[in-house]
């Protein structure tokens, strides 16, 4: 992640930072090589399976696919370019928040603040302010490029897309099928069902808007901790000490170090809400895909387990991007969503899932995700009241959440 590749960034000053980001992303996603055109026969095979998948998804409980939904088989490069456009607003909001906070720090220094007595801090602040858009765009390109190397479809992360097209990467799917030792058609169909199910949920207007609002709020909450950043550089004997600069650069590329320098108290309020919504979406999608594919895909259980493991075993670059967006998917996230959906089905059957996405007010709160009986009671589907009563937690503060 080229957060501090200042030489490379300075060489691109004056260029469109997002055009540079797109080139970088595609180069990484394709391992620097040129991709050939997608085999027309492969595209036809995927489109035929897509019609089968769409039919089954449309019949699933609680699913409403937009009428203009279509599946498009694309290369890694095309997936990466289009995905960068989808992710760009969140990275830009992050960059705006960081730039505004840094400008405020510099203004305070000019008024006699702490940075006035710290020329190095002021210099770093000016560098980040002037190169901010390029830093953000280059980092976004790098991270999307890494994601594009392994993406099977567009909902590897539950981020809404404005387009009615659902992108899948058949070359990556076929490579994964060989790696996992499962039939190609099995994995193709499974991925298509997963992508269409996720698309149905995230294309629901109030659900997509809620996820987008949380993404924007999360990105806007970042604030650079100038004191911590300056401390990283204060041990240098001078700006010409290249060995120390390399050590600092490596430490600054550590996700935990970087995030600790940027997180703000607002994130502590957003994380419970975002985690709960992501767990609910992934739990519902996982349950629905399993119900559809169990009778259709001979290797359903194996594919399901391996797919879940992909979420947990991600590269450091992918994990950093998840945490930067507020979408970190862990085994705990997946298990939490599974338990919530299972609790609903156990009490009122699959019919209870129809209410999950029916209205914005029906979206579960953080407390309700951990106690599905509370959610059922609130929306009027109590089921067994005795079971609901046993699940009321000691701390009900989360019930005040807006969603």
N, C-alpha and C positions, 0 to 999 in steps of 0.2 A: 504494500500500500504506500504510494509515493507521497506521504504527508509532508515529508521534509526533503524531497528531492528538488531543492531550490534551483540547482543548475538547470535541470530539465524544464522546470516551470518558467524560469526566466527566459529560456530560449524560445518559449511559446508566447511571450508577452505580445499583445496586439492581435492575437488570433482569437477566434471564437472558442471559449473554453469548453463549451459543450460539444462542439464539433471535434475538438481534440479528445474529449472524454469518450466519444463514440468510437473514434479510431482506436484508442487504447483498449476499450472494452472488447471490441471485435478481435483485436490482435491477441489478447489474452484468451478469450473464449475459444479461438481457433488454433491456439498454440503457435501463433505467428504464421500459419500457413494459409494458403488460399483454398477455399472450399469449392468443390464442383457443384453443379446444379443438382438439385434433389431429383432422384430417379422418379420419373413420372409413374412408373408401376408402383413404387413404394407409396407415392402420394395417393394413388387410387385405392390401394389396399387399406390405408389408414382411413380414407373417407368412407369406404364401405363399412368398416368396423365402427366408425363414428355414428353412422345411422342406427346401427344396432344399439350402441351405448345410449344414444339420445332417446330412443324409444323406451328403454328400461328406466332411465333416469326420470323421464317425464311421468312415469307411472308410480314412482316412489312416493312414500308418505312425506308430506311437508315440503315437496319440491315443486317449484314453478319455474320452468325455463323460459327466458324471454323468447318471444316468437321469432326474432331475427338472429338467434344464436347460430353460429356456424363454426366448424372446426377447420383449422388451417395447419397443414404440415409444413414446417419451416426448417431451415438449417440453423446451426448454432449461432452463426453470425446474425441472421435475421432476427432470431429470438432475442439476442443481446441488444441489438439496436432498438427494437421496439420496446423492450423492457426498460431500457435506460430512459426512454421518453416517459414511461409510466411512473418510474421512481423519481424522476427529476424534481417534481414540485416539493417533495419532502426534503431532498438534499438542499434545494435552494432555500427553503425556509430555515433549515439548520444553519446554512451559511449566513443568511440575513441576521439571525439571532446572535451568532458569534460576532459578526462584524459590528452590530449595534452595541453589544456589550463592550467590545474592545475600544470602540470610539468613545464610549462613555468613560472608560478607564483613562484614555489619553487626555480627554478633556479635563478630568479630575487632576491629572498630573500637571496640566497647564495652570490649574488654579492652586497649585501648591500641595497636590496630593502626594502619596507615597512614591509614585513613579518618577517624580521630578528629581528625587535624589538617587534614582536608579536608571542611569542612561541605557544599560543593557535591556532592562525591561521596556523602556520607551522605544528602543530600536526594534525589539521583537514585536511590540505592539504595532509599530508602523509597517513592519514586514507583513504581519498577518492581515492588517487592514488593507494594504495595497494588493496583496496576492490572494486575498480571501476567496474570490470567485474561482480562481484557477486551482487553488488548493482543494476546494470542495468538489469541483468538476472532475479533477484528476483522480481524487480519491473515490468518487462515485463510479467513474469509469473502471478503475481497478477492481473495485468490489463487484460490480455487475459482470465484469469479465470473468472473474472467478466463479460467480454463480452460474454464468452461461456455460462453463465447462461441463457442469454436471446436471443442468436442468433437463427434466423430462417433459415438463409442461409449464404453463405460466403461473400455476398456483403452488409452486414449491413453498412459497410463503403466502399467507392469506392476505394479499393486497389487492384491492379492487382495481379493475381495468375499465376504462371508459368505452373500449371497443366491444362490439358484439362478437368479435372473432375470439375463439379459444385456440391459443397456439400450443402445438405439441412438436417435439423434436424427435422424429422417428429414428434418426441415426443414433441418438443417445439411448433411446428405448431399446433398440436392437442390441446395442453394445451391453447394456445393463442386463438384458435377458441372457446373453451368453455368459456374462460374469456370474449371474445368480444360478445359472443352470436350469432356467425355466423356459417353456415354449414361448416363442416370440409373440404369437397371436394372443396368448394368455396375458402377457404383460402389456401388450398394446391395448387390449380391451380394458384391462384393469385401470391403466392410466387414463384412458378416455373417460371411463365412468367417474373416476376421481375428479378429473378436471371439469367435467360438466356439472357434477354435483357441487363442487366449490363455486363454479360460475353462477349456478342458480342462487346460492346463498348470498354471495357477494354482489350480485346484480340486483338483489332486492333493494330498492332505493334507500330505505331508512337504515338498512344494515350497512350498505356501502358508505353512506354518508357518516355513520357513526364511526366506522373504522378509519375513514379518511380524516375525520375531525380529531380522533385520538392521535393519529400519525402526525398531523400538523401541530397539535398542542405539544406532543412529545418533542418534536424537532425544535419548536420555538422555545422550549424551556432550557435549552443548553446555554451555559454561561462559561466563558473561559476563566479559569482560576489563574489570574496573572501571577500571583505570588508563587504558586506551585510551578508554573512554567518557567518563571525567572530562576527559581531555585535549581531547576534542572541544568541551567546554563551557568550558574554562579560559580561552580567548581572549576570552570575553565580558566586557564592562565591567560588566555587571550583568544581572539577570534581565529588566530592562525593555528591553534592547537588542534590539528586535524584528527589525531587519535582519540582525543576526548570527544570531539564533535561526532565521530562515528559511534562511540559508545552511547552518547546522548540520543543520537538519531535512532539507534536500535531500541533504547528504552522507551522513546516516544512512540514507537510503532507497536509497543505492547498494548493490547486492548485494555487491560485493567488500568494501566498507567494513564492512557489517553482519556478513558471515560471518567476516571477520578478527577481529571483536570477540567472536565466539562459539565459534569452533572450538577443539578441544582435541586433545592428542596421541592420544587414543583414536581419533579419526577416521582418523588415518594407518594404523591397524591394520585398521579396518573397510572403508575404501574399496576396497582390492584385492579383498577377498572379495565385496563388493557389486557392484563393476564386473564381475567375472567372471561372477557369476550372472545379472545383467541382460543381459550380452552373449550368454550362452548361451540365455536365454529368447527374446530378440528374434531371434537367429539362427535358432533352431528354428522359431519362428512364421513368420518371413519365408520360410524355405525351404518350409514346409508350405503356406502360402497360395499361394506361387508355383506349386507343383506342382499344387494343386487348381484354381487359377483360369486357368492358362495355356490349357487347352483349353476353358474355359467362358466367359471374359471376353475379348471382342475387344480391348479396350484395356488388357489386364492389365499390359503392360510400362510403359505411360505412367502408369497409376494407381500401380503399385508405386513408380516413381521419384518421383512427386509426393508420395506418402505418406511416403516416407523423408525427403524434403526438409522436410516439416512438422515432423519431429522435430528437425531441425537448425536451421531458421529459426523460432525461437520468440520470443515477446515477452519483454522483461526480467522481467515479473512471473512468467511461466511458468517461465523459466530459474531465477529465484530459488527458486521452490517446488521444482523438481527438486533443486537443490543443497541446499536445506534438508532435504529428505527423503533425500538421498543417492542420488538416481536420475537424475543428469544424463546425458541421452542425446545423444551427439555422433556425428559421422561416424566417429570412431575406435571408439566403442562398437559401432556397427552393423557396421563392417568387421571388427572382431575376432570378433563372433559369426558372421558369414558365413564367415570363414576356418575357424573351428572346425568348423562343421557341414559345410562342403565337404570338410575333411580327413577327417572320419568317413566320409562317403558315398564319397569317392574310394577309401578303403582297404577298406571292408567293405560298401558299399552302404547303401541306406536302412534295411535291417534293423538296422544298428548303432544307429539312432536310437531303437529300441524300448527300449534300455537306459538312455537318458538320464534318464527319469523313473520307472524301475522301483523304485528304492530310494534312501533318503537317502544311503547310502554310495556310490552310483554318481554322485552329483552331482560334476562336475569341479572341481578346485581351480583357483586362479588360474594356476598354472604350466601345468596341463594344458590350459586354454583356449587358451594360446599354443602348445601342442604337442600336438595331438590324438592323436598316436601314443602319448604317455605315458598318456593316459586309456584308450585301447584296450588297452594292455598291462596296466594295473592291473586292469581288469575282465575280462581274459581274452579279449579280441577283438583279438589283436595284428595280424592281417592280415600284411602284408609286414614281417618283422622288420628287414630292411635299411633300409626307409624309417623305421621307428620310431627306429632307432639314430641316424640323421642329425639327428633333431629334438631330441635331448636338450640343453637349454640349459646354459650355464656355471653359472648360479645356480639351484640346486635348493632354495633355502630355502623357496619357496612350497609345496613338497610336504608341509611340516609343517602346512599349514592344515587345519582340521577339515573344511572343505568347499570 
